[in-house]
Amino acid sequence: MYTVYILYIYIGLVTCDRTDGSEKIDRIALRLQAKEMFMHGYNSYMKYAYPHDELMPLSCKGRQRGVTPPRGDVDDALGNFSLTLVDSLDSLVVLGELDEFEKSVERIVTNVRFDSNLVVSVFETNIRMVGGLISGKADFSVLTVGLELLIIIICVTGHIMAKLVQSKDEKRLKWYKDELLQMAADLADKLLPAFNTTSGIPYSRINLKYGMLDFLRQQHDTCTACGGTMILEFAALSRLTGRPIYEEKARKAMDFLWAQRHRGSDLMGTVLNVHSGDWIRRDAGIGAGIDSYYEYCLKAYILLGDEGYLYRFNKHYDAIMRYVNKGPLFIDVHMHKPTVAARTYMDSLLAFWPGIQVLKGDLKAAIEFHETLYQVIKRHKFLPEAFTHDLQVHWAQHPIRPEFIESTYLLYRATKDKHYLRVAQNILDSMNKFLRVECGFAAVKDIRSMNHEDRMDSFVLSETLKYLYMIFTDSSDLPIDLDNYVLTTEAHFIPLSIGDTDNSEKLPRRLIIDPDEIIDDENAVIAKKFRSACPATVTNEKYDNLPAYAEGLRNTVQSVVSELTKNSESTSSCSGMPKRLSAWSFSATNAEHMKQLKQMGIQMEFQVDGRVHLTHSPDSGEVNEFTTETETVLAESDNMLNSVCMLDSAASVEKQTNIYIVHPSHAAVTQSLSIIMLVVLLWLSVMIVAAIVVCVVVCVYRILAMRQPLAKPNNIEGPETSECVVIKGDNENNGDDDGRDDDDSDGNAVSPKWAVLGSEFIQEMIVMAGSEKYGFGFNGDRIVQVVSQPIFGMLHWRAVSAQFGQDLNYKAVIAEVQIAMPFRACGPLTNARRMNGRIAVVQRQDCMFQEKARYVQQSGAVGIIIIDNTVGTSIDVLPPFAMSGDQTIKDDIVIPVVFLYNKEGLAFMDHIIHYPNALVRLSDRLSNPSYLFEDFACYGTNKYPSSKLGFVEDTDYSGDVIVIDSSLPAVLLNFRFASINAGNNTEDKQKVVEENVEEMQKLYNLATESDTVVFYNVIRHIGYWQLGLSTQPTETQLRKFFLLIPTVVRIQQSTHNPATLLGSITTVSCRSWNKLFNCQRIR
């Protein structure tokens, strides 16, 4: 049981406050300005965008999904259900716009439906739509009339704000019979199938019309926030409708998430599997992907009074403040290794955290972190989507998010510190100056140039401007008492009375309690008017001293932040140096990483046993113990996050240090091996000379005998192993920013500052070597060779091997190739049926090599080729590495795994696009092209079946409307658009595309109605694209589309003549490769 203390707040009635000795803040004027800004955005939406979901403020039109240019996953919040109107409904009541509220309720009841054939986000639909529809509905609502508190019992099926307005004015909403609540229940019912998973965590997306389609069930991953941000809305809906299923589903999801926490650190990752609960992304922080889960742990306790949720939140909170919090900053860490940072920047969504700390009662921490965020805003005018530890821009967008102003509002409510009024005023002024446009408020594409983006999300009205209005408004001027409600993550009002389920005579609960509502005498508890809904307050400061106390905390934060940024700015990131390379982000295939190693005085060598040897050579001088210094730096980081430049005052780091990444070797063993290797090298030198002589003689003999060019003997070795260590290639490509010639370098760091950075990097490597699932090594080149005609082995690429899977030494695997879908193969393959007996081609990214190989092996493939996703990499200029496996589990991979760098991989992909049935050989050596061609010339064939040289685009299929080639797969679409072209209006374009689709549907069938819908929706998008509409299907639609291609069946005995369509033929070819989807007009 937790002791509950009281947070004392004085609700002043002053409307004109001084922020210092001279400056005044006119709260009435600012309140009116905030309202005018809201109405400007709202009226622009109603004039230019309604009934569409969102306003495009630069185009002055509505965003219509399927017609306006798509934005990827961002559009999953849109369902053609007037999102902005529903989301901002309760804002109209807060602002006193009751006439408009009544009209909007009628518009929603009359026009909004939830039957669009669209895939939407379960998470966004819940917090924006379900929350918007039920917002303010209660069994017991506390209303403010003048200075009186009036308790009004409202019917359980009424909508909160509608009932509130009815109670304030009997003439309003006489027709309203709880329609909004029923709509909320109907929409929630459409979301319920998404919860049918093994764990109870909902799938991330669902189709509003058809529910959980097959391709949606194949998406097993979801974010922690997506699964853990349901309990407030669903619990309220259950209490209002009397149907417990909603709350039960949300509680089950929360319970499962809690069970998946890391038991050692109590931290949570950001992405997990909805069935197994396995973590996909183990980054632990308080930003994107996790934010609202923590928020709802605390708010579920506040709303429902369940101590279990408070216990969970406190455990998480302690872990975050221990591991993630670094002074005034919050840096993501690995949940299973919380002392290791997961990234070097912070995203803007973590700005909600100070507000949560206020509700938690940790005012000191809230004030400090809020001030850090405000310093970022003062530097850049707005909070960028992501920023670095020294407050520099990482992602420059600003979509007018509400999290910071929400925290500002809660801090002002908790402290009555006038500083937060000035912060809100600065936000208000910046929005008017930089974001206001003729048709609303436009998001910022880049805060450095203040270029606008044609975007105004619904939360601008439902949250950002609502919080700005509330911070400048006295409680007595609002139509509701805010302390009787908990605000959801989308700022919708849910009354605290919903959580009062027992009949005991308890005092009503309030979010924040005024001083005159508390009696200090413990013997006079019965005289208290209210109970606090929030947990303990951590500060011992008296209320009257809070502003001065907060000012002192802010001054301290400003000093720390000033030091961070001063070092960064004064030295220009340490005299022009980039941010120091982190050990956990290091890649031997990244040219920039290799360049920075050299500048830090670190040399990398590949050892004969497969290990990588790193040697650090600072400037010559005295010895410095790295471990001791590292511990000191880590201890200091508890108080502030040191930039690399602040280490200059430490003792000079001037010792040459050697480490082995995989397993350190003893000096004696190393010396012995060196002597042995010297003897072996001398012997090899003699043998190599002899071998060269023999090879020359044999080659000349074969050439004279066969009278045709002959490459090497049958077992041609790959490139010389001496080419494997190509640190020399890096020297040729890397310039020297410090004015030194790399070729003349003695291997030392280019400056003392670089030497310090090198020592830090080495220490990180030492810490990581024992635990990080990332290893180096080299087992020799592998060869990817095309052996079928007409190539006959003349085309081949050098690849690198894996430390797991089948060993290709003196072995080979020969098979056709098949591109995996999804291309990155981080989950079960959707084209597994075509993968059996073939070599899979996948892309590097998103998951471990061994995980990709496991999914490919499960599909029946006999080998896997992984292609590097880093543009421009090549084995000719970068040192090869061995793909490492998970050493903690048994190696269950039995198929060969090879890796092609980006340059070689693109060349390989280009070939198989033209020859999709080519045979490919994976081995450690070449097969002699002369022998392959000799077999073909002598016997008319060779031991490998020939490739199919023709492909579907080369043949005239003008008599058909759809032509299927399942080899890649590929599809040809023949459209006839009559006289319609890009210059016609949208309605004419849609009409002619529908005519084409109708003709296709008369000729081709699919197995189910849902498959038919998905297949032909993609074809509609392609048709629109040909007529100039910027539309494209979603990635999941495309994946399903290509999976359905082999199942398309032509209707037998059809007498339909497709030539009845008018106009010339427009032929579009679509193939699935690389990024899953490639279409081009060929005729």
Residue, then its C-alpha position, 0 to 999 in steps of 0.5 A: m500500500y502506498t502512502v498518498y500525500i496531498l499536492y497543494i495548489y493555490i488557484g489564483l484569480v489574478t489575470c494580470d501577472r508579473t513575471d519579474g519586476s517590470e514585465k506583465i503578462d495579460r492572461i485575458a489577452l493571451r487567453l483570447q489570442a489562444k482562442e482566436m488561434f484555435m478558431h482560425g485552425y478549426n474554421s479553416y478545417m471546416k471550410y477547406a477540409y471537412p468531412h476529410d480527416e485532416l487539413m492541408p493548410l498550404s494547399c487549402k484542401g482536405r487530406q483524403r486517403g487514397v487520393t492525396p499523396p500518401r505519407g506511409d505509416v503516418d496515414d494509418a491514423l486516417g480512416n475517412f471518419s472526419l478525424t479532426l472534427v471528432d478529435s477536437l470535439d471536447s475542445l469546443v466545450v472547453l473554449g465555450e463554443l457551445d453552438e459550434f459544439e452542438k452543430s458538430v455533434e449533429r454532423i458526426v452523428t449524421n455523417v461519420r461512419f466506420d465502414s471504409n475499406l481502409v487499414v488503420s492503426v489500432f492505437e491511433t484510432n483508439i486514442r483519437m476516435v474512441g477517446g474523442l467520442i466518449s470524452g467527458k462521459a461519466d456516471f458522475s460528473v462534477l460541473t462548475v457553475g459560477l463558484e459553486l460545485l454541483i454534483i450531477i448524476i448522469c445516465v451511464t450511456g450519455h456522452i460527457m460533454a453532450k450531457l454537460v452541455q445539456s445540464k448547463d442549458e436545457k434548450r441545447l441538444k434536446w434530440y441527443k440520445d447517447e448516439l456518440l457513446q453508441m458510435a464509440a462502442d461500435l468503433a471499439d467493436k471493430l477494433l476488438p478482432a485485433f486483440n485475438t493474439t496469443s498474448g492479448i496484445p493487439y495487432s498494430r493495424i486492422n481493416l475497418k470494413y473487413g477486420m483482420l485480413d490474412f496479410l494483416r495477421q502476418q504482421h507480428d510486431t507492434c510497439t509497446a505504446c501501441g499495445g499499452t495505450m488502451i486502458l483509459e479509453f476502454a475502461a471508460l467505455s466498459r464502465l459507461t456501456g456496462r460491457p466489461i469486454y473492453e476493459e478486460k482486453a486492455r487489462k490483459a494487454m497491460d498485464f502481458l507487457w508488464a510480464q515482458r519487462h527485463r527483470g534485472s533492469d525493470l526496463m521495457g523495449t520498444v517493439l515486440n512480437v504480439h504472439s511470443g512477446d519476444w523483443i524485436r527492439r530492445d532500446a529502452g527510453i521514454g520517447a517514441g514507441i514507449d512513451s504513452y505506455y508509461e503514461y497509462c501505467l500512472k493514469a490507470y492508477i489515477l483513474l481506476g485507483d488500482e494500486g497494481y498500476l502504481y506499483r508497476f509505474n514506480k518500478h519503471y520510474d525508478a529504473i528510468m531515473r537510474y539508467v536512462n536519466k543522465g543529469p538533465l538529459f534522458i538517453d536511450v539504453h539497451m534494456h538488457k544492458p542498461t549501462v550501454a547507450a542505444r543511441t545518441y539523440m533524444d526524440s521530441l515525444l519525451a517532452f511529455w515526461p515532465g508532466i508525468q513527473v508532476l502527476k507522480g509528485d517529483l516536482k524537482a525532476a520535472i522542473e529540471f527536465h522541462e528547463t532542458l527542453y525549454q533551452v532547446i526551444k530557445r535555441h531553435k524556436f521550436l522543439p525539433e523531432a530529435f536533438t542531440h545531447d548538446l542540444q543540436v538538431h538531429w531531425a529538423q521537423h516540427p509537426i506542432r506536437p503538444e507534449f511540451i506545452e502539456s508539461t508546461y500546463l501541468l507544471y504551472r498548475a502544480t507550482k503557479d510559477k509565472h515562469y511557465l506563463r511566459v514559456a507558454q506565451n513564447i510558444l504562442d508567439s512563435m506559432n503565430k509568427f512562424l506557423r500561421v498561414e492563410c488556411g490554418f497552421a502549417a507544420v515545419k519541415d526544417i526548423r533551421s530554415m522554417n520551411h513549411e510542410d503541408r500538414m496540420d495534424s488533428f492534435v494541433l486542435s485537440e491538444t496543442l491549442k487546447y493546452l495553450y488556452m487552458i494555461f491562460t484561463d482561470s478555473s472559474d472561467l472554464p465550463i468544467d472543473l479540470d481537477n475532476y478529470v484525467l486527460t488521456t494521451e490525446a487530451h480527452f477528458i475522462p471523469l475520475s468518478i468512473g473509477d469509483t465502483d464501490n458504494s462506500e462513503k468515500l470523499p470524491r477524488r480530485l487530480i489537484i487539490d486547493p489549499d482551502e480544501i485541506i485541513d491539516d489537523e489529522n483528527a479532522v479528516i472527516a472535514k476534508k472535502f476531497r481525496s487526492a487521486c495522485p501519488a506522493t509529492v517528493t518535494n518538501e518545499k512549502y507552496d509559497n516557496l515553490p517559485a523561488y525553489a524552481e528558479g534555483l533549479r532552473n539556474t542550475v540546469q542552465s549552467v549545466v546546459s551552457e557547459l555542454t553547448k559551450n564546449s560543443e560550440s567553442t571548439s566546433s565539436c572539438s576543432g571540427m571533429p565529428k561526434r566520436l564513433s561509438a563501439w556499439s555502432f562501429s561497422a568495418t564496412n563503413a568507410e567513415h568509421m574506418k577513417q575515424l579509427k585512423q584519426m584516433g590512432i587505432q589500427m585494425e588487423f585481421q588475424v589468421d585465427g579470424r579475430v580482429h586486432l585493434t592497436h591504439s597508438p596515441d602520441s608518445g609519452e607517459v602511461n595513462e590507465f584507461t580503466t580508472e579514467t573511464e570509471t571517473v568519467l562514468a561517475e561524473s556523468d551521473n551529474m551531467l553528460n560530459s561532451v568529449c571535449m571536456l576530457d582535455s583536462a584529464a591526464s594525457v593519454e599516451k600509451q599504446t594499447n592493444i585489445y582483441i575484440v573476440h578473445p584477448s591473447h596472452a603475450a607469450v602465446t602471441q610471441s610463440l605464434s609469431i615465430i611459428m608464423l614466420v617459419v610458415l610464411l617462409w615455407l609458403s613463399v617457396m611453395i607459392v613460387a613453385a605453384i606459380v611456375v606449375c600453373v603457368v606451364v599448365c595454362v600454356y599447355r591447355i591453351l595450346a591444346m584447346r585453342q581457346p582462352l582458358a582461365k585457371p584450372n578447374n578448382i580456381e582459387g578466389p582472390e588472393t587472401s592477401e587482399c582480404v586485409v584492405i586497410k591500404g584501400d582505406n588509406e587511398n580513399n581517406g583524406d586528412d582533415d588535420g592536414r596530415d598525409d595518411d601515407d606518411s602517418d606513423g599510426n599515431a592519433v592526429s592530435p591529443k584530442w583524437a587520442v582521448l577519443g581513441s582511448e574512449f573507443i578502446q574502453e567501449m570495445i573492451v566492455m562490449a567484447g564479452s557481451e555484445k552479439y557482434g564479432f569480427g573474423f574472416n574465414g576467406d572469400r566466398i564466390v557467388q557465380v552465375v553458371s547457367q547459359p548464356i553466362f557459363g560462369m563468366l559472371h561472378w562476385r566476391a562475397v564474405s562468409a558467416q561464422f555460422g551455417q554450412d561451411l563452403n570449404y571445398k563444397a558448393v551449392i547450386a540452385e535458382v535464386q528467389i528474392a525473399m518477401p519481405f526483403r529483409a527477412c526479419g519474419p516468416l517469408t510470405n513467398a515461402r512456397r516459392m523458396n523451396g530448393r532455391i537460394a534466397v536473396v535478402q537485404r541487410q538491416d533490422c535484425m541479426f544475420q542469423e535470424k534472417a538465415r533461420y527464417v529463410q531456412q524454415s522456408g525450405a531454401v538451400g542457401i542465402i545471399i545477404i546484400d548490404n544496405t549501405v549505399g556504395t560499399s564494395i569488397d574492393v575498398l573495404p575490409p571483409f568481415a565475418m557475419s557473426g551469430d548468437q553465441t548464446i544459443k546452438d547454431d541451428i543454421v545448416i544452409p550456407v550464408v554469404f554476404l555481398y557488399n552493396k556494389e556487388g549486390l546491385a550488380f547481382m540483382d540487376h542480373i537476376i532481374h533480367y534472368p530470373n531463372a538463372l542458376v547460381r553457385l555458392s562456393d569457396r572457389l570458381s568453377n572454370p567457365s571454359y569447362l562449362f562452355e566446353d560441355f555445352a559446345c560438345y554435347g549441346t548442353n551442360k550439366y546445368p539447366s539453361s536459364k529462361l532467356g525471355f521474360v514477360e515484357d518482351t512479348d506482345y500481350s495486347g489482347d489481354v488486360i492482365v498477364i501473370d508471370s509468377s517467376l519473380p513474380a511479375v504482372l503486366l497490366n494493359f489499361r485503356f483510358a480512352s481520351i482521359n489523361a493527366g489534364n482531366n479532373t479527378e472524377d473522370k480519372q476515377k471513372v475510367v480506372e473503375e471501367n478498366v478494373e470492372e473489365m479485369q474482374k470479369l476475366y480474372n478471379l481470386a479465391t476470396e472476396s478480401d483477396t479480390v479487394v486487396f488485389y484490385n485496389v493495388i491495380r486502381h492505385i497503378g491506374y491513378w498513377q498513370l493518370g497523374l494522381s500521386t497515389q501508391p498502395t501501402e507496403t502491406q498491400l503490395r506484399k499481399f498483392f505479389l503474394l496473390i499473383p500466383t493465385v489469380v485464375r482466368i475465368q474459363q470459357s470467357t467470351h468477353n472481349p477486352a478490346t471493347l474498352l476505348g483508347s490506345i493501350t497503356t502497358v505497365s509492368c510491375r515486379s517485386w524486388n529490392k524494396l518489394f515493388n517496382c512499376q514502370r510504363i513500358r508502352 
